[in-house]
């Protein structure tokens, strides 16, 4: 095609001219629908992330935060975090908290999903009841578990004493505080796994189980050869979402133990909050640096998990 500058028209090989088209109505409508999402992502994700990165490279105090004249210190905040004696326990607790929560949440959620796959009376009611922990506000769940695990008047210790087991200081013992918050987080996360895995089971053709039964396959063989392999894509999404969520869990730990006693239940998320807002003299820069480390760890774990799943699919 050749352009004719005098008329602003385009001429094709046959000599037929046509005007250049501007934005179509469909394109304008599409951008109108897309604009609220873009504004939301920029306002609540991109800008806070940018501010957190900026905080980690400056020496912010309360006064300089208000005035906006904090000096640039480069990597000093990260060096302070890496040299801190709290880093080791926080990393270890974050790893234990995340792995233990994911394993038990997925295992219990899968067992319940397989159980509810069988149609029986009150199955829908029981599924709805299992969603209650997921629907409750986290502050309510944390407060309830704090009361249940109270050393003096908690129902957990009362139940253990009925079986002859002595009192356990769930929230005040360095040996049990991390176990306490892991148990509470497992209870909260099981319904999420149950919902996703149960929906995945509904997409597996029932004819496969009928054919396996005719071939004499046991229930365990059907699960190992049919259910688990065909559920792998849904399992990958479930574990990945659970991983990203669990790495940044803060509410339950802070409500139940505040990361203590000492650093026995401190994770990267609670440490970041404690540095930034947990004292009268906040350390905004180091707190933001810990938050950035947590973001990097979440990205690395997510990318590694996606890579492993992709290789398994190729094999």
Buried (B, 14 or more C-beta within 10 A) or exposed (E): EEEEEEEEEBBEEEEEEEEEEEEEEEEEEEEEEEEEEEEEEEEEEEEEEEEBBBBBBBBBBEEBBEEEEBEEBEEBBBEBBEEBEBBEBBBBBBBBBBEBBBEBBBEBBBBBBBBBBEEEEEEEEEBEEBBEBBEEEBEEBBEBBBEBBBBEEBEBBEEBEEEEEEEBBBBBBEEBBBBBBBBBBBBBBBBBBBBBBBEBBEEBEEEBBEEBEEEEBEEEEBBEEBBEEBBEEBBBEBBBBBBBBBBBBBBBBBBBBBBBBEBBBBBBBBBBBBBBEBEEEBBBBBBBBBBBBBBEBBEEBBEEBEEEBEEEEEE
